[in-house]
């Protein structure tokens, strides 16, 4: 029965999808005498955590005495936007806690388990751990690898081109385009180069399906976009904008932040994003930006939308730079699906 109850907790966790921002998805189920007496999830950033939600919604609080709590992630033992979940568990009289995954966040990282055990609570760890980790791939990666999970995304014609030279070029069909906008909302930040902003003038927004829309990031070494204050990233304040540049500029809208330095390498940009707490990054290019991330080995997944189109000639290639290329990178975990008239292909960096 333990697996059944933990599987239910995993399903509960999914209720917070796109609503918990930098917090993980967590689900909890409380059981007494093999009967579920309460369920809870972390439903919104800043609100109750899953454990406290389950405890608070239990219709018969007296039944919590001696009950078992199944939770997908280790209960916190620190005060943040909410008080410690460990204390709520002790106060409720719960005597057994089954945890799917220990929390990789160093603020928790075993402390919740240790405290519960010190208070006489029986704690078990690892049940359906792989399934629980799959709930929060970017959160786990951020704390384990100490950098964001980075996806290099592009839309490409069958002859390997991404755009006509100097022109905004729509390759994907309407179905894939809508899907991509939904997909953007799964990430904490979207990154492009200045050429993309100047040529396409994108808003870089998702489909507004997330409580916290992704931060829009532009790499603009020479500060070329600052002369065009009518660009959508300046006029549309629905999400923050970060610009990495060598140039300083004043009188920008309040939603725009400029990070200035004499030089910004990809590694330095990513290090700054770590300081800003960015856990996942959707890199939309263009060609030179993708190659810079590739060369720096700062990527985890390649995501390609393949369009039944041809561009030919001097159209821009998917990934390109002047550096010599002398090796082949083999990818793993290939996945292929059709989205309208286009194909979505994803693969992860080979281990």
C-alpha positions, -999 to +999 in steps of 0.1 A: +000+000+000+029+024+006+035+027-032-001+034-038-002+063-013+031+077-026+018+076-061-012+096-050+011+121-034+030+125-067-003+132-085-012+157-058+021+175-065+013+181-101-016+204-091+010+232-085+024+230-121+036+264-133+025+281-101+053+275-076+080+296-093+114+287-077+098+264-052+095+227-061+063+208-068+054+188-037+025+165-028+015+150+005-010+123+016-019+115+052-030+079+060-045+063+091-055+027+093-048+023+056-074+051+048-065+084+033-076+111+056-061+142+040-042+153+008-023+185+001+000+201-024+022+232-027-002+251-049+013+286-052+046+303-045+045+318-010+015+297+002+014+267+025+036+238+017+021+204+009+025+190+043+008+219+061-019+220+034-027+184+041-027+188+079-049+220+077-074+203+054-078+172+075-115+171+084-109+151+116-076+165+132-077+140+160-070+112+135-036+128+127-023+113+160-002+083+151-009+088+113+016+083+084+025+111+061+036+103+026+054+133+010+073+136-023+101+158-010+118+161+024+099+184+048+116+218+053+131+226+087+137+264+083+115+295+083+110+311+049+078+324+035+062+297+057+071+282+090+089+248+092+068+219+080+087+196+104+072+215+133+037+212+119+042+174+116+053+171+152+025+193+165+000+172+145+012+140+162+022+122+130+045+093+139+057+080+105+069+100+075+077+083+042+098+106+019+103+100-018+133+123-022+156+142+001+157+179-008+190+190-026+185+226-014+213+231+012+188+249+035+170+215+039+193+187+026+188+161+053+180+186+081+142+179+080+148+141+082+172+144+111+149+167+131+119+144+127+140+114+138+153+133+168+116+138+178+108+101+177+092+101+142+099+071+121+113+083+087+118+063+055+134+076+023+134+066-013+100+052-021+092+061-058+122+084-056+128+084-094+092+094-100+094+121-074+126+135-088+109+137-122+085+163-108+113+189-104+141+183-129+152+219-130+150+225-093+171+193-087+196+202-114+201+238-100+211+226-066+230+195-076+250+211-105+249+247-091+237+262-124+205+264-144+192+235-165+199+249-200+179+240-232+191+251-266+160+256-287+157+263-324+132+261-353+148+249-384+140+242-421+148+208-436+180+222-451+193+233-417+184+270-418+167+291-391+160+324-409+164+344-441+194+367-437+183+400-420+146+391-421+120+379-396+112+343-407+084+322-394+091+285-400+068+266-376+031+263-381+004+277-359+000+245-338+037+243-330+039+280-324+012+278-298+030+247-283+063+267-281+046+295-263+032+271-237+066+255-234+083+288-227+061+291-196+078+260-182+111+279-179+122+306-155+141+326-182+143+329-220+176+341-237+183+355-271+210+377-287+206+413-298+204+404-335+172+384-328+157+414-309+166+438-337+154+417-366+124+399-351+113+425-324+099+397-303+080+401-270+096+369-258+066+360-237+049+327-231+012+319-233+005+334-198-001+300-184+024+304-156+019+325-124+054+339-130+062+345-167+098+338-177+124+366-174+135+378-208+173+379-212+192+396-241+229+394-247+239+427-263+277+433-260+277+466-279+244+479-266+228+481-301+192+477-288+194+507-265+189+531-294+155+516-302+133+523-272+102+512-291+112+475-291+087+452-275+110+442-247+111+479-236+074+487-242+059+454-229+064+452-191+046+419-185+078+402-175+113+414-163+141+420-189+178+414-182+203+428-206+240+419-205+261+445-221+294+464-221+274+496-224+257+515-196+225+533-203+200+554-183+163+561-185+151+526-192+117+512-181+116+499-145+111+463-157+145+464-174+178+456-156+212+461-173+242+441-161+274+458-173+309+445-175+339+450-198+333+415-212+305+389-208+314+353-216+287+327-216+302+313-184+300+347-167+264+352-178+254+318-164+273+326-132+253+358-128+220+340-135+229+316-107+232+346-084+198+357-095+184+323-087+175+313-123+169+275-122+161+269-159+170+287-191+155+284-226+180+296-251+163+306-284+195+317-302+204+327-328+233+309-345+262+324-327+245+324-292+238+287-296+273+279-306+287+299-277+267+279-252+277+247-271+314+256-270+313+265-233+296+231-227+269+250-208+238+231-220+219+201-211+193+195-238+190+203-275+154+210-287+146+213-323+114+221-341+118+208-377+097+226-403+088+211-437+104+241-454+135+250-474+154+283-474+187+276-492+213+302-503+227+324-476+200+318-451+213+315-415+224+281-403+211+266-370+245+269-352+275+286-365+307+306-356+342+312-369+358+287-345+372+255-359+351+224-352+370+192-347+347+168-328+313+151-329+290+152-299+267+122-295+234+128-277+212+105-257+175+102-247+162+111-281+125+119-283+105+126-314+069+138-317+048+155-344+033+189-335+009+200-362+029+201-395+062+202-377+084+177-358+097+183-323+130+166-316+148+167-282+179+150-271+201+153-240+239+157-237+255+123-238+270+113-205 
